[in-house]
Amino acid sequence: MGWLGDTIEAWRARRRLAREIDPRAIQRMAREIRDLAMLAAHLGPRGKDVRALIRNILAEMDRLTELTDRPEFRRLSPGKRLLLRQGLLESREQLLESIESTPSPTERIQ
């Protein structure tokens, strides 16, 4: 693959990273996590601790959505935005696991 191939591949990697840490992409992830938290609230146990945790998730995702609209967010370093994205991915996976592990409300197969 010569130097031209390496240069093109490096350019593609930079563009992919730029798309992943774009404020709009982070906003979409925050909305998705908020939706998953709402789903978990409807499906999961009704304990006081769980409700408080879900309320916190909803508030944080709303706050993050607002922050991504501000010009200060664009001034964050790519490294910090990448760490934020990684944290959002982990949160999404944890929510998906909790939703999948929720017992079925009935014993009958639908």
HELIX and SHEET records of a PDB file:
HELIX    1   1 TRP A    3  GLU A   20  1                                  18    
HELIX    2   2 PRO A   23  LEU A   43  1                                  21    
HELIX    3   3 LYS A   48  THR A   68  1                                  21    
HELIX    4   4 PRO A   71  ARG A   74  1                                   4    
HELIX    5   5 PRO A   78  GLU A  100  1                                  23    
END                                                                             
